[in-house]
Amino acid sequence: MIDEGRALFLQIAESVEDSIIDGSLAPEAQAPSTNELAAFYRINPATAAKGIAMLTDKGVLYKRRGIGMFVAPGARDLLLAERRSAFADRYIDPLLVEARKLGLGPDDLGRLLTERAATTEGTAR
């Protein structure tokens, strides 16, 4: 699971985000502690704490003093909006640039997406 090319604290934060997005960490649910994350990923607790702090700064997690970190209400919606924007920047914009080079219009792209979605429907899981 650990990607040597990316900062560990970012990977920890993304892992917690993934759990929030897929619903395994619901709003108001207690998030894993830094010590639990450190033990699971076999990393320094300070590294895990940096990832958790990043999520706290974004408003995804909040602290209940003496109890731990919890998923903030609205965290899933916040993360989905952030990831959708990043998806467009990372994939859609370059796709549109390349499509223009190839002379493909919106209808052509729609048809290609529909065709590809139909052929990969069962394999994306």
C-alpha positions in Angstrom: 0.0 0.0 0.0 2.9 2.4 0.7 4.1 4.3 -2.4 7.8 5.1 -2.0 7.4 8.1 -4.4 4.9 10.0 -2.2 5.2 11.5 1.2 3.9 9.0 3.9 1.8 11.6 5.7 0.0 12.3 2.4 -0.7 8.6 1.9 -2.0 8.3 5.5 -4.3 11.3 5.0 -5.6 9.8 1.7 -6.2 6.5 3.3 -8.4 8.1 5.9 -10.1 10.2 3.2 -10.8 7.0 1.2 -12.5 5.5 4.3 -14.7 8.6 4.7 -15.6 8.6 1.0 -16.5 5.0 0.8 -18.6 5.2 4.0 -16.5 3.0 6.3 -15.9 6.0 8.4 -19.2 7.8 8.9 -19.8 11.3 10.1 -19.1 11.6 13.8 -17.3 8.2 13.8 -14.0 8.0 15.6 -11.0 8.0 13.3 -8.1 5.8 13.9 -5.5 7.2 16.3 -2.1 8.2 15.2 -0.7 5.3 17.2 -3.1 2.8 15.5 -2.1 4.2 12.1 1.6 4.1 12.9 1.3 0.5 14.1 -0.7 -0.6 11.0 1.6 1.1 8.5 4.8 0.5 10.5 5.7 4.2 10.5 6.7 6.8 13.0 3.7 8.1 15.0 4.8 11.7 14.2 4.3 10.9 10.5 0.8 9.6 11.1 0.1 12.7 13.2 1.1 14.9 10.4 -1.4 13.3 8.1 -4.1 13.5 10.7 -3.2 17.2 11.3 -3.6 17.9 7.6 -7.2 16.4 7.7 -7.9 18.5 10.8 -6.7 21.7 9.1 -9.0 20.9 6.1 -12.0 20.4 8.4 -12.4 16.7 7.7 -11.6 15.6 11.2 -12.0 17.3 14.6 -10.7 16.6 18.0 -12.7 15.7 21.1 -10.4 16.5 23.9 -9.3 13.4 25.8 -11.2 11.1 23.4 -9.7 11.3 20.0 -10.3 12.4 16.4 -13.7 12.2 14.8 -15.1 12.6 11.3 -16.6 16.1 10.9 -20.2 16.4 9.6 -20.0 17.2 5.9 -16.5 15.7 5.5 -17.6 13.3 2.8 -19.2 16.1 0.7 -16.1 18.2 1.1 -13.8 15.4 0.0 -15.9 14.5 -2.9 -16.0 18.1 -4.2 -12.2 18.3 -3.7 -11.6 15.1 -5.6 -14.0 15.9 -8.4 -12.2 19.1 -9.0 -8.8 17.3 -8.9 -10.2 14.7 -11.3 -11.2 17.4 -13.8 -7.8 19.0 -13.5 -5.9 15.8 -13.8 -7.9 13.9 -16.4 -10.5 15.9 -18.2 -8.4 19.0 -19.1 -5.6 16.9 -20.7 -8.3 14.8 -22.4 -9.8 17.9 -23.9 -6.5 19.2 -25.1 -5.7 15.8 -26.8 -9.2 15.6 -28.3 -8.8 19.0 -29.9 -5.5 17.9 -31.5 -7.3 14.8 -32.9 -10.3 16.8 -34.1 -12.6 15.1 -31.7 -15.7 17.1 -30.6 -17.9 16.7 -27.5 -20.2 14.2 -29.3 -17.2 12.1 -30.3 -15.9 12.1 -26.7 -19.3 11.2 -25.4 -19.6 8.3 -27.7 -16.1 7.1 -26.9 -16.8 7.3 -23.1 -20.1 5.4 -23.5 -18.4 2.7 -25.5 -15.5 2.3 -23.1 -17.8 2.4 -20.0 -19.8 -0.5 -21.6 -16.7 -2.6 -22.2 -15.2 -2.0 -18.8 -18.3 -2.1 -16.7 -17.7 -5.4 -15.1 -13.9 -5.1 -14.8 -13.7 -1.8 -12.8 -14.4 -3.5 -9.5 
